[in-house]
């Protein structure tokens, strides 16, 4: 979403909606894929029924959750226990399929978490179970400061940098690429008939798996390296323009 489809103000471009109708009329599915939770994506895209949420830990088909991938409890507790003494400042978002839990947060950080998690509760009330993802909001540079630390602390989990201030930790089997394959299989679509857009490191698996991979001009260099083509930036509406060209 951010850095790919959404504009500079974090909004879905107006030109996307008629493309969604055109695609649907031709039997083509446009499935939002994001690190955001399913509830947030459903709120953003009320006319869509197919989603890849939580960086692939949740897959929805026809409005119903068809796949979730839970984390083992031991590394979750190890991470949450060690986080207060980490060599960087961060807060954890503990994600279940339908709700995300956090401690009470400062207003600015609370607003940032709200952008991605429409369904929220306070950590410790027991509702965030099973845990399918832990997202760390890092006040400094997430790739530089937090990523090496979490890789060493919880090597049995899969860590991906999903933004300048975000690191997501998931089950090793949870990945946007695997989720795309699950969704395609559920729809009876060959992987060669899929395409994906991305801009950041959490998109790598999806771009490698897709039949055609499109990187944004503002993408991380590692993302551009695996893409079949590089288009303009999200602020230029390049993802929508590429879709429009395909559907013209």
C-alpha positions in Angstrom: 0.0 0.0 0.0 2.3 2.8 1.2 4.9 3.5 -1.4 3.1 1.4 -4.0 -0.6 2.1 -4.6 -1.4 4.9 -2.1 -0.6 8.5 -3.0 1.6 10.9 -1.0 -1.3 11.5 1.4 -1.8 7.8 2.1 -5.0 7.6 0.0 -6.2 5.2 -2.6 -6.1 7.2 -5.9 -9.5 8.0 -7.3 -8.5 6.5 -10.6 -8.2 3.0 -9.0 -11.9 2.5 -8.4 -13.1 2.4 -12.1 -10.2 0.1 -12.8 -11.4 -2.3 -10.1 -14.8 -2.4 -11.9 -13.2 -2.9 -15.3 -11.1 -5.8 -13.9 -14.0 -7.4 -12.3 -16.1 -7.2 -15.5 -13.3 -9.1 -17.2 -12.9 -11.8 -14.6 -9.7 -10.3 -13.2 -9.2 -10.1 -9.5 -7.3 -7.2 -7.9 -6.3 -8.3 -4.4 -4.8 -5.8 -2.0 -1.7 -7.2 -0.4 -0.2 -5.5 2.7 1.4 -5.8 6.1 -1.8 -4.2 7.3 -4.4 -6.3 9.1 -7.4 -7.7 7.3 -9.9 -5.4 9.0 -8.0 -2.4 7.8 -7.8 -3.6 4.2 -11.5 -4.4 4.3 -12.2 -0.9 5.5 -10.0 0.6 2.8 -11.4 -1.6 0.0 -15.0 -2.3 0.8 -15.7 -3.6 -2.7 -12.9 -6.2 -2.6 -13.3 -9.7 -1.3 -9.8 -11.2 -1.8 -6.9 -10.0 0.4 -3.4 -10.9 1.5 -3.0 -9.4 4.9 -0.4 -9.3 7.7 2.4 -9.8 5.1 0.9 -13.1 4.1 -0.1 -14.5 7.5 -3.8 -14.0 6.7 -5.3 -14.8 3.3 -9.0 -14.1 2.5 -10.9 -15.4 -0.5 -14.5 -14.3 -1.2 -14.7 -12.4 2.1 -13.7 -15.4 4.2 -10.4 -16.2 5.8 -9.0 -19.3 4.1 -5.5 -19.4 5.7 -3.8 -18.2 8.8 -0.3 -19.0 10.1 0.3 -18.7 13.8 3.6 -18.1 15.7 5.0 -20.5 18.2 4.6 -19.1 21.8 8.2 -19.4 23.0 9.9 -16.9 20.7 6.9 -14.5 21.0 7.4 -14.4 24.8 11.2 -14.1 24.4 10.9 -11.2 22.1 8.3 -9.3 24.2 10.3 -9.9 27.4 13.6 -8.6 25.8 12.1 -5.6 24.0 12.2 -3.1 26.9 16.0 -3.6 27.1 16.7 -3.5 23.4 19.4 -1.1 22.1 16.7 1.0 20.3 13.3 2.4 21.2 10.4 0.3 19.9 6.9 -0.7 20.7 5.2 -4.0 19.7 1.9 -4.6 18.0 0.8 -8.2 18.7 -1.4 -9.3 15.9 -4.2 -11.9 15.9 -6.3 -12.6 12.7 -9.0 -10.2 13.8 -7.4 -7.8 16.2 -4.1 -6.1 17.1 -3.0 -5.5 20.7 -0.6 -2.8 22.0 0.3 -1.2 25.3 -0.9 2.3 25.8 1.1 4.4 23.3 2.1 8.1 23.1 -0.3 10.0 20.8 2.0 10.3 17.8 2.8 6.6 17.9 -0.8 5.7 18.5 -1.8 7.6 15.4 0.9 5.7 13.3 -0.4 2.3 14.5 -4.0 3.4 13.8 -3.0 3.8 10.1 -2.4 0.1 9.8 -4.6 -1.5 12.4 -8.3 -0.6 12.4 -9.2 -3.3 14.9 -7.3 -2.8 18.2 -7.2 -3.7 21.8 -4.9 -3.3 24.8 -2.2 -5.8 25.3 -2.9 -8.3 28.0 -6.6 -8.7 27.7 -6.2 -12.1 26.0 -8.0 -11.3 22.8 -4.9 -11.2 20.5 -4.7 -15.0 20.2 -3.4 -16.8 18.3 -0.5 -14.5 17.5 0.1 -14.5 13.7 2.5 -11.5 13.6 4.5 -9.1 15.8 5.1 -5.7 14.3 7.7 -3.6 15.9 7.4 0.2 15.4 11.0 1.4 15.7 11.7 5.1 16.4 15.0 5.0 14.6 16.0 3.2 11.4 14.3 -0.3 11.5 16.6 -2.0 9.0 19.8 -0.7 10.6 18.9 -0.9 14.3 16.2 -3.5 14.9 16.5 -6.0 12.1 19.9 -7.5 13.2 18.8 -7.6 16.8 15.6 -9.5 16.2 17.4 -11.9 13.8 19.7 -12.9 16.6 17.1 -13.0 19.3 14.4 -15.0 17.6 16.1 -16.8 14.7 13.2 -19.3 14.4 10.9 -16.5 13.3 10.9 -14.8 9.9 11.8 -11.1 10.1 11.1 -8.6 7.3 11.6 -4.9 7.1 8.3 -3.5 6.0 9.1 0.2 6.2 11.6 2.7 7.5 10.3 2.3 11.1 8.7 -1.2 10.9 10.0 -4.8 11.3 7.5 -7.6 11.1 8.1 -11.0 12.6 6.1 -14.0 11.4 6.2 -17.8 11.1 8.8 -18.9 8.5 6.0 -20.2 6.4 4.2 -16.9 6.3 5.1 -14.8 3.3 3.3 -12.7 0.7 4.6 -14.9 -2.0 3.3 -18.1 -0.4 0.0 -16.2 0.3 -0.2 -15.3 -3.4 0.2 -18.9 -4.4 -2.5 -20.0 -1.9 -4.9 -17.4 -3.2 -4.1 -18.3 -6.8 -4.7 -22.0 -6.1 -8.0 -21.2 -4.4 -9.1 -19.3 -7.5 -7.8 -21.8 -9.9 -5.4 -19.3 -11.4 -1.9 -20.4 -12.6 1.0 -18.4 -11.1 2.1 -17.5 -14.6 -1.2 -15.5 -14.8 -0.5 -13.4 -11.7 1.2 -10.0 -11.4 2.4 -8.1 -8.3 3.4 -4.6 -7.5 5.8 -3.7 -4.6 8.2 -1.2 -3.2 9.7 -2.6 0.0 11.5 -5.6 1.4 8.4 -7.3 2.7 7.3 -7.5 -1.0 10.3 -9.5 -2.2 8.7 -13.0 -1.8 5.6 -11.9 -3.6 7.5 -10.3 -6.5 9.6 -13.5 -6.9 6.5 -15.7 -6.9 4.4 -13.6 -9.3 4.2 -14.3 -13.0 5.1 -10.7 -13.6 6.8 -8.5 -11.0 6.5 -4.7 -11.0 8.7 -2.5 -8.8 8.0 1.1 -8.1 10.5 3.8 -9.0 10.7 4.7 -5.3 11.3 1.0 -4.3 14.2 -0.3 -2.3 17.1 -1.3 -4.6 16.7 -5.0 -3.6 13.1 -4.9 -4.8 14.0 -3.3 -8.1 16.6 -6.1 -8.6 14.0 -8.9 -8.7 11.4 -7.0 -10.8 10.5 -7.6 -14.4 10.0 -3.9 -14.8 10.3 -0.7 -12.9 7.6 2.0 -13.2 7.2 5.5 -11.8 6.6 6.4 -8.2 3.5 6.0 -6.0 3.2 9.8 -5.8 2.9 9.9 -9.6 0.1 7.2 -9.6 2.4 4.8 -11.5 0.7 1.6 -10.2 -2.7 2.8 -11.3 -1.3 3.9 -14.7 0.3 0.4 -15.2 -3.0 -1.3 -14.4 -4.8 1.0 -16.7 -2.4 0.1 -19.5 -3.0 -3.6 -18.9 -6.8 -3.1 -18.9 -7.0 -0.8 -21.9 
